[in-house]
Amino acid sequence: MTMTVFLEVRLRDDLPATTIESAIRETLAQTRAFTGNESLEVLVDDADATRLVVLERWTTAADHDAYVAWRATPEGKAEALAAILAEPPVTRTFDRTIGL
C-alpha cells in the first residue's frame, strides 16, 4: 500500500538562499534515489518562505521505514539539511485515503 509523508520544515532565516537550496537538493537527491520512493515535491509556504512541506510518496510503508532507518546511520545522516533547520522537522504519515 502506498504511503504519503508530509515533512514539515522550518528553515533558518540567517542563511543565503543558495546555501539553503543546495542543502535541500543534496539531501533530497538521496531521498529520491532511495528504493521505494515514487515521488518527491517541496512546497514553499506563500506567507512564510522559511516554512516548507516536503511531500514524499513511497511504494510501501516498509520502504519508508527502511529509508528512515538508513537516515539514522552515519551513511544516511542528512548533515547539510540539519545545518539549515531552525527547529526539528515534524513528520506526518498517511497510508489511508478516502475515495471520492
N, CA, C and O atoms as a MOPAC input file, in Angstrom:
PM7 MOZYME 1SCF
protein

 N      0.84100 1    -1.17900 1     0.00000 1
 C      0.00000 1     0.00000 1     0.00000 1
 C      0.88800 1     1.24500 1     0.00000 1
 O      1.86300 1     1.32000 1     0.74800 1
 N      0.55000 1     2.20200 1    -0.82800 1
 C      1.31400 1     3.43800 1    -0.93400 1
 C      1.24300 1     4.23900 1     0.36100 1
 O      0.20800 1     4.28800 1     1.02500 1
 N      2.36600 1     4.86400 1     0.70500 1
 C      2.41500 1     5.73200 1     1.88200 1
 C      2.78900 1     7.13900 1     1.43300 1
 O      3.67400 1     7.32700 1     0.59800 1
 N      2.09800 1     8.12300 1     2.00400 1
 C      2.40800 1     9.52600 1     1.76000 1
 C      2.97400 1    10.11400 1     3.04200 1
 O      2.46600 1     9.86100 1     4.13400 1
 N      4.02800 1    10.89800 1     2.89500 1
 C      4.68200 1    11.52000 1     4.04800 1
 C      4.72800 1    13.02700 1     3.83100 1
 O      5.12900 1    13.50200 1     2.76800 1
 N      4.31400 1    13.76900 1     4.85100 1
 C      4.49100 1    15.22200 1     4.89000 1
 C      5.59900 1    15.49100 1     5.89500 1
 O      5.47500 1    15.13800 1     7.06700 1
 N      6.66700 1    16.10600 1     5.44900 1
 C      7.74700 1    16.52000 1     6.33900 1
 C      7.65900 1    18.04200 1     6.43600 1
 O      7.97900 1    18.75200 1     5.48300 1
 N      7.22500 1    18.53100 1     7.58700 1
 C      7.06900 1    19.97100 1     7.79200 1
 C      8.37200 1    20.52600 1     8.34800 1
 O      8.85700 1    20.08400 1     9.39000 1
 N      8.93000 1    21.50000 1     7.63700 1
 C     10.26800 1    22.00500 1     7.93900 1
 C     10.22000 1    23.51800 1     8.12500 1
 O      9.53000 1    24.22700 1     7.39200 1
 N     10.96000 1    23.99200 1     9.10900 1
 C     11.15400 1    25.44400 1     9.27800 1
 C     12.64000 1    25.71700 1     9.12900 1
 O     13.45900 1    25.14600 1     9.84900 1
 N     12.98600 1    26.58700 1     8.19600 1
 C     14.37700 1    26.88900 1     7.86700 1
 C     14.89600 1    28.09000 1     8.64500 1
 O     14.13800 1    28.97000 1     9.05300 1
 N     16.20400 1    28.09800 1     8.83900 1
 C     16.84400 1    29.28000 1     9.42100 1
 C     16.67600 1    30.44700 1     8.45100 1
 O     16.64900 1    30.25500 1     7.23500 1
 N     16.56600 1    31.64700 1     8.99200 1
 C     16.39700 1    32.82200 1     8.13300 1
 C     17.66800 1    33.65400 1     8.00500 1
 O     17.64600 1    34.75100 1     7.44700 1
 N     18.77600 1    33.12400 1     8.52500 1
 C     20.03300 1    33.87600 1     8.50200 1
 C     21.03400 1    33.32800 1     7.48800 1
 O     22.21400 1    33.67500 1     7.53400 1
 N     20.57700 1    32.48600 1     6.58200 1
 C     21.46900 1    31.87200 1     5.60000 1
 C     21.09600 1    32.32300 1     4.19200 1
 O     19.93200 1    32.61700 1     3.91900 1
 N     22.08500 1    32.37700 1     3.29600 1
 C     21.77600 1    32.73800 1     1.90700 1
 C     20.89400 1    31.67200 1     1.25000 1
 O     20.99000 1    30.48700 1     1.56800 1
 N     20.04900 1    32.10900 1     0.34300 1
 C     19.15200 1    31.18800 1    -0.36400 1
 C     19.93700 1    30.09200 1    -1.07700 1
 O     19.47300 1    28.95400 1    -1.15000 1
 N     21.11200 1    30.41400 1    -1.60100 1
 C     21.90400 1    29.40200 1    -2.31400 1
 C     22.35000 1    28.28300 1    -1.38000 1
 O     22.38000 1    27.12000 1    -1.78300 1
 N     22.69300 1    28.61300 1    -0.15000 1
 C     23.08800 1    27.60300 1     0.84200 1
 C     21.90900 1    26.69700 1     1.16200 1
 O     22.05100 1    25.47600 1     1.22500 1
 N     20.75700 1    27.29900 1     1.36300 1
 C     19.55500 1    26.53000 1     1.69700 1
 C     19.16000 1    25.62000 1     0.54000 1
 O     18.91600 1    24.43100 1     0.74100 1
 N     19.09600 1    26.16700 1    -0.66200 1
 C     18.67900 1    25.37300 1    -1.81700 1
 C     19.65600 1    24.24400 1    -2.10600 1
 O     19.23700 1    23.14900 1    -2.48200 1
 N     20.93500 1    24.48900 1    -1.94000 1
 C     21.94100 1    23.44900 1    -2.15200 1
 C     21.76500 1    22.30600 1    -1.15600 1
 O     21.83200 1    21.13600 1    -1.53200 1
 N     21.54300 1    22.64300 1     0.10500 1
 C     21.35900 1    21.61600 1     1.13600 1
 C     20.10300 1    20.79100 1     0.87100 1
 O     20.10600 1    19.57200 1     1.03700 1
 N     19.04200 1    21.45900 1     0.46300 1
 C     17.79400 1    20.75000 1     0.16100 1
 C     17.99800 1    19.82000 1    -1.03200 1
 O     17.60500 1    18.65500 1    -0.98200 1
 N     18.60100 1    20.32000 1    -2.08900 1
 C     18.82000 1    19.48600 1    -3.28100 1
 C     19.71400 1    18.28500 1    -2.97300 1
 O     19.42900 1    17.16800 1    -3.40500 1
 N     20.78300 1    18.51500 1    -2.23300 1
 C     21.70000 1    17.42000 1    -1.87800 1
 C     20.97000 1    16.33900 1    -1.08500 1
 O     21.07600 1    15.15200 1    -1.39400 1
 N     20.24100 1    16.75500 1    -0.07500 1
 C     19.55400 1    15.80600 1     0.79900 1
 C     18.44700 1    15.06700 1     0.05600 1
 O     18.32700 1    13.84600 1     0.16300 1
 N     17.65100 1    15.79900 1    -0.68800 1
 C     16.50500 1    15.17400 1    -1.33200 1
 C     16.88100 1    14.36200 1    -2.56800 1
 O     16.10800 1    13.50100 1    -2.98800 1
 N     18.03700 1    14.61400 1    -3.15400 1
 C     18.51700 1    13.73400 1    -4.23100 1
 C     18.74100 1    12.32800 1    -3.67800 1
 O     18.45600 1    11.33800 1    -4.35100 1
 N     19.24700 1    12.24800 1    -2.45900 1
 C     19.44000 1    10.94300 1    -1.81400 1
 C     18.09300 1    10.29100 1    -1.52700 1
 O     17.93200 1     9.08300 1    -1.70700 1
 N     17.13200 1    11.08500 1    -1.08300 1
 C     15.79400 1    10.55700 1    -0.80600 1
 C     15.16500 1    10.02600 1    -2.08700 1
 O     14.62000 1     8.92200 1    -2.10700 1
 N     15.24300 1    10.80100 1    -3.13700 1
 C     14.63600 1    10.40900 1    -4.41500 1
 C     15.24600 1     9.11500 1    -4.95000 1
 O     14.54800 1     8.31400 1    -5.57100 1
 N     16.52900 1     8.90900 1    -4.71700 1
 C     17.21400 1     7.71700 1    -5.22600 1
 C     16.95500 1     6.47500 1    -4.37600 1
 O     17.30600 1     5.36800 1    -4.78300 1
 N     16.34900 1     6.64200 1    -3.21200 1
 C     16.16700 1     5.51400 1    -2.29900 1
 C     15.07900 1     4.57800 1    -2.83200 1
 O     14.06000 1     5.02100 1    -3.36000 1
 N     15.32000 1     3.29200 1    -2.68300 1
 C     14.37600 1     2.27800 1    -3.14400 1
 C     12.98500 1     2.51000 1    -2.55800 1
 O     12.82400 1     2.65600 1    -1.34700 1
 N     11.99300 1     2.54200 1    -3.43100 1
 C     10.61200 1     2.69100 1    -2.99200 1
 C     10.08600 1     4.11100 1    -3.04400 1
 O      8.88200 1     4.32400 1    -2.90300 1
 N     10.96800 1     5.09900 1    -3.24700 1
 C     10.47700 1     6.47300 1    -3.34800 1
 C      9.86200 1     6.66600 1    -4.72600 1
 O     10.53700 1     6.50500 1    -5.74300 1
 N      8.58600 1     7.00900 1    -4.75700 1
 C      7.87500 1     7.19200 1    -6.01800 1
 C      7.86900 1     8.64000 1    -6.48400 1
 O      7.90900 1     8.91200 1    -7.68400 1
 N      7.81900 1     9.56500 1    -5.53900 1
 C      7.82600 1    10.97800 1    -5.91400 1
 C      8.21800 1    11.82700 1    -4.71800 1
 O      8.14600 1    11.40800 1    -3.56300 1
 N      8.63400 1    13.03200 1    -5.04800 1
 C      9.14200 1    13.95500 1    -4.03800 1
 C      8.85900 1    15.36400 1    -4.53500 1
 O      9.14100 1    15.69000 1    -5.68800 1
 N      8.30500 1    16.19300 1    -3.66800 1
 C      7.98900 1    17.56800 1    -4.03500 1
 C      8.21200 1    18.46100 1    -2.82300 1
 O      7.90800 1    18.07200 1    -1.69500 1
 N      8.74100 1    19.65600 1    -3.05300 1
 C      8.94400 1    20.62500 1    -1.97900 1
 C      7.96900 1    21.77700 1    -2.19800 1
 O      7.97400 1    22.42200 1    -3.24600 1
 N      7.13500 1    22.02300 1    -1.19300 1
 C      6.14800 1    23.09900 1    -1.24800 1
 C      6.59400 1    24.21500 1    -0.31000 1
 O      6.91000 1    23.96300 1     0.85300 1
 N      6.61900 1    25.44200 1    -0.81100 1
 C      7.04200 1    26.60000 1    -0.02100 1
 C      5.80000 1    27.38200 1     0.39200 1
 O      4.95300 1    27.70400 1    -0.44200 1
 N      5.69900 1    27.68200 1     1.67700 1
 C      4.56700 1    28.44100 1     2.21800 1
 C      4.54500 1    29.83800 1     1.59400 1
 O      5.54800 1    30.55000 1     1.61900 1
 N      3.40100 1    30.22300 1     1.03800 1
 C      3.27000 1    31.54300 1     0.40800 1
 C      3.47000 1    32.68300 1     1.39700 1
 O      4.00800 1    33.72800 1     1.03400 1
 N      3.04700 1    32.49700 1     2.63100 1
 C      3.11400 1    33.56000 1     3.63400 1
 C      4.44600 1    33.60800 1     4.36700 1
 O      4.78600 1    34.62800 1     4.96700 1
 N      5.21100 1    32.50700 1     4.32600 1
 C      6.46200 1    32.43400 1     5.08800 1
 C      7.41700 1    31.47700 1     4.38200 1
 O      7.30000 1    30.26000 1     4.52800 1
 N      8.35500 1    32.02000 1     3.62100 1
 C      9.27100 1    31.20400 1     2.81300 1
 C     10.22800 1    30.35400 1     3.64600 1
 O     10.94500 1    29.52200 1     3.09100 1
 N     10.25200 1    30.54500 1     4.96500 1
 C     11.08600 1    29.68000 1     5.80600 1
 C     10.34400 1    28.40100 1     6.18800 1
 O     10.91000 1    27.53100 1     6.84900 1
 N      9.10300 1    28.28400 1     5.78500 1
 C      8.30900 1    27.07600 1     6.08300 1
 C      8.08000 1    26.28600 1     4.79600 1
 O      7.58000 1    26.80600 1     3.79800 1
 N      8.46100 1    25.02100 1     4.85700 1
 C      8.31400 1    24.12200 1     3.71600 1
 C      7.57100 1    22.87100 1     4.14000 1
 O      7.56100 1    22.49800 1     5.31300 1
 N      6.95300 1    22.23700 1     3.16800 1
 C      6.44900 1    20.88500 1     3.33900 1
 C      7.09200 1    20.05300 1     2.24200 1
 O      6.99000 1    20.37700 1     1.05900 1
 N      7.75300 1    18.98400 1     2.64700 1
 C      8.29300 1    18.03100 1     1.68500 1
 C      7.25900 1    16.91900 1     1.57600 1
 O      6.94900 1    16.25300 1     2.56400 1
 N      6.73000 1    16.72300 1     0.38600 1
 C      5.71200 1    15.71400 1     0.13100 1
 C      6.39300 1    14.51500 1    -0.52000 1
 O      6.92300 1    14.60900 1    -1.62700 1
 N      6.37000 1    13.38800 1     0.18500 1
 C      7.01300 1    12.16600 1    -0.30700 1
 C      5.94800 1    11.09900 1    -0.52500 1
 O      5.00000 1    10.98500 1     0.25200 1
 N      6.11200 1    10.32300 1    -1.58400 1
 C      5.25800 1     9.14700 1    -1.78700 1
 C      6.16600 1     7.92400 1    -1.87700 1
 O      7.16600 1     7.90800 1    -2.59500 1
 N      5.77300 1     6.90400 1    -1.11900 1
 C      6.54400 1     5.66600 1    -1.03200 1
 C      5.68900 1     4.49500 1    -1.48500 1
 O      4.48000 1     4.47600 1    -1.25500 1
 N      6.31600 1     3.52200 1    -2.12800 1
 C      5.59900 1     2.35000 1    -2.61900 1
 C      4.93100 1     1.60600 1    -1.47600 1
 O      3.77700 1     1.19200 1    -1.58900 1
 N      5.65800 1     1.43400 1    -0.36800 1
 C      5.10900 1     0.74500 1     0.80700 1
 C      5.59500 1     1.43200 1     2.07700 1
 O      6.56600 1     2.18800 1     2.05700 1
 N      4.91000 1     1.16000 1     3.17300 1
 C      5.35700 1     1.65700 1     4.47500 1
 C      6.71600 1     1.06700 1     4.82200 1
 O      7.54000 1     1.73500 1     5.44600 1
 N      6.95700 1    -0.18200 1     4.42300 1
 C      8.24900 1    -0.82300 1     4.69500 1
 C      9.38400 1    -0.08900 1     3.98000 1
 O     10.47900 1     0.04000 1     4.52900 1
 N      9.13300 1     0.39200 1     2.75900 1
 C     10.15500 1     1.17600 1     2.04400 1
 C     10.47600 1     2.45200 1     2.81500 1
 O     11.64400 1     2.81400 1     2.95900 1
 N      9.45100 1     3.12800 1     3.30600 1
 C      9.67800 1     4.34900 1     4.07800 1
 C     10.41200 1     4.03600 1     5.37600 1
 O     11.31800 1     4.77000 1     5.76900 1
 N     10.02700 1     2.95400 1     6.04000 1
 C     10.70400 1     2.55300 1     7.27900 1
 C     12.18400 1     2.27900 1     7.03000 1
 O     13.03100 1     2.65300 1     7.84100 1
 N     12.49700 1     1.62500 1     5.90500 1
 C     13.89800 1     1.34100 1     5.56300 1
 C     14.65400 1     2.64700 1     5.32400 1
 O     15.81200 1     2.78000 1     5.72200 1
 N     14.00600 1     3.59800 1     4.68100 1
 C     14.61500 1     4.90400 1     4.44800 1
 C     14.90100 1     5.62100 1     5.76800 1
 O     15.99200 1     6.15800 1     5.95900 1
 N     13.93300 1     5.63000 1     6.67000 1
 C     14.11000 1     6.27300 1     7.97900 1
 C     15.25500 1     5.60700 1     8.73900 1
 O     16.06300 1     6.29200 1     9.36400 1
 N     15.32800 1     4.28500 1     8.68900 1
 C     16.41800 1     3.56100 1     9.35800 1
 C     17.76300 1     3.93800 1     8.74300 1
 O     18.74600 1     4.10900 1     9.46400 1
 N     17.81500 1     4.06800 1     7.42700 1
 C     19.05700 1     4.45600 1     6.75700 1
 C     19.46900 1     5.87200 1     7.16300 1
 O     20.65400 1     6.13100 1     7.37700 1
 N     18.51300 1     6.78500 1     7.27100 1
 C     18.83200 1     8.15700 1     7.67600 1
 C     19.40800 1     8.21100 1     9.09500 1
 O     20.07900 1     9.17900 1     9.45100 1
 N     19.15500 1     7.19000 1     9.89600 1
 C     19.67600 1     7.14000 1    11.26900 1
 C     21.10100 1     6.60000 1    11.32800 1
 O     21.70200 1     6.56100 1    12.40200 1
 N     21.65100 1     6.18000 1    10.18300 1
 C     23.01600 1     5.65300 1    10.14600 1
 C     23.99400 1     6.77300 1     9.79500 1
 O     23.57900 1     7.81100 1     9.28000 1
 N     25.28500 1     6.57800 1    10.06600 1
 C     26.27000 1     7.58900 1     9.66400 1
 C     26.25400 1     7.85800 1     8.15500 1
 O     26.45800 1     8.99500 1     7.73000 1
 N     26.01400 1     6.82500 1     7.34600 1
 C     25.99500 1     6.99500 1     5.88800 1
 C     24.78200 1     7.80200 1     5.42100 1
 O     24.85100 1     8.50600 1     4.41300 1
 N     23.68800 1     7.69900 1     6.14400 1
 C     22.45800 1     8.35100 1     5.72600 1
 C     22.17800 1     9.67600 1     6.40000 1
 O     21.20900 1    10.35700 1     6.06600 1
 N     23.02400 1    10.04400 1     7.34700 1
 C     22.78200 1    11.26300 1     8.11600 1
 C     22.72400 1    12.47900 1     7.18700 1
 O     23.60500 1    12.67600 1     6.35000 1
 N     21.69300 1    13.27700 1     7.34300 1
 C     21.46600 1    14.44700 1     6.48700 1
 C     22.04900 1    15.69700 1     7.14800 1
 O     21.30900 1    16.57600 1     7.59000 1
 N     23.36600 1    15.76700 1     7.21200 1
 C     24.03200 1    16.88300 1     7.89900 1
 C     23.76600 1    18.22400 1     7.22900 1
 O     23.58600 1    19.23400 1     7.90900 1
 N     23.74000 1    18.23900 1     5.89800 1
 C     23.50900 1    19.50500 1     5.18800 1
 C     22.12700 1    20.05800 1     5.51900 1
 O     21.96900 1    21.26200 1     5.72200 1
 N     21.13400 1    19.18800 1     5.57400 1
 C     19.78300 1    19.63700 1     5.91000 1
 C     19.70500 1    20.08000 1     7.36500 1
 O     19.10700 1    21.11100 1     7.67200 1
 N     20.30100 1    19.31300 1     8.24700 1
 C     20.27000 1    19.65500 1     9.67700 1
 C     20.84700 1    21.04700 1     9.92800 1
 O     20.39200 1    21.75900 1    10.82400 1
 N     21.84000 1    21.43000 1     9.14300 1
 C     22.50700 1    22.71800 1     9.33900 1
 C     21.63700 1    23.91400 1     8.96200 1
 O     21.92600 1    25.03700 1     9.37300 1
 N     20.58400 1    23.69100 1     8.19300 1
 C     19.74800 1    24.82100 1     7.76000 1
 C     18.39300 1    24.86800 1     8.47000 1
 O     17.58600 1    25.76000 1     8.20500 1
 N     18.14100 1    23.91700 1     9.36500 1
 C     16.85500 1    23.86900 1    10.05600 1
 C     16.82500 1    24.80600 1    11.26100 1
 O     17.79700 1    24.89800 1    12.01100 1
 N     15.70900 1    25.49500 1    11.43700 1
 C     15.52100 1    26.35900 1    12.60300 1
 C     15.00200 1    25.56800 1    13.79500 1
 O     15.16600 1    25.98400 1    14.94200 1
 N     14.37800 1    24.42800 1    13.52300 1
 C     13.81400 1    23.57200 1    14.57500 1
 C     13.66400 1    22.16700 1    14.00100 1
 O     13.71300 1    21.98900 1    12.78400 1
 N     13.48300 1    21.18100 1    14.85600 1
 C     13.31500 1    19.81400 1    14.34100 1
 C     12.08200 1    19.72300 1    13.43500 1
 O     11.04900 1    20.32900 1    13.72200 1
 N     12.19500 1    18.96400 1    12.34600 1
 C     11.04400 1    18.81200 1    11.45900 1
 C      9.95200 1    17.95700 1    12.10000 1
 O     10.20200 1    17.19400 1    13.03300 1
 N      8.75400 1    18.10600 1    11.58200 1
 C      7.61200 1    17.30200 1    12.02600 1
 C      7.22800 1    16.38900 1    10.86800 1
 O      7.00700 1    16.85000 1     9.74900 1
 N      7.15100 1    15.09400 1    11.14600 1
 C      6.78800 1    14.12100 1    10.11700 1
 C      5.37400 1    13.61900 1    10.36100 1
 O      5.02000 1    13.22800 1    11.47300 1
 N      4.58300 1    13.63600 1     9.31300 1
 C      3.22700 1    13.08400 1     9.37100 1
 C      3.11600 1    12.05600 1     8.25300 1
 O      3.48200 1    12.32800 1     7.11000 1
 N      2.60900 1    10.86800 1     8.59100 1
 C      2.49100 1     9.80400 1     7.59900 1
 C      1.02500 1     9.44700 1     7.37300 1
 O      0.20200 1     9.48800 1     8.28800 1
 N      0.73100 1     9.09900 1     6.12900 1
 C     -0.63900 1     8.78000 1     5.72800 1
 C     -0.60200 1     7.54300 1     4.83100 1
 O      0.09800 1     7.52600 1     3.81900 1
 N     -1.35600 1     6.51500 1     5.20300 1
 C     -1.41600 1     5.33600 1     4.34000 1
 C     -2.85200 1     4.95100 1     3.99100 1
 O     -3.09900 1     3.90100 1     3.39800 1
 N     -3.77800 1     5.80200 1     4.36100 1
 C     -5.18400 1     5.52200 1     4.06600 1
 C     -5.78900 1     6.73100 1     3.36700 1
 O     -5.50800 1     7.87400 1     3.72800 1
 N     -6.60800 1     6.47500 1     2.38100 1
 C     -7.28500 1     7.55200 1     1.66700 1
 C     -8.79300 1     7.30700 1     1.68800 1
 O     -9.25600 1     6.20700 1     1.99200 1
 N     -9.52300 1     8.32400 1     1.36700 1
 C    -10.97100 1     8.21300 1     1.21100 1
 C    -11.26700 1     8.41900 1    -0.26800 1
 O    -10.99300 1     9.48400 1    -0.82300 1
 N    -11.81900 1     7.41000 1    -0.89100 1
 C    -12.13600 1     7.50800 1    -2.31000 1
 C    -13.21600 1     8.54000 1    -2.56500 1
 O    -14.18500 1     8.63800 1    -1.81100 1
 N    -13.05000 1     9.29900 1    -3.61500 1
 C    -14.02900 1    10.34000 1    -3.96600 1
 C    -14.68100 1    10.02100 1    -5.30000 1
 O    -15.53200 1    10.77700 1    -5.76700 1

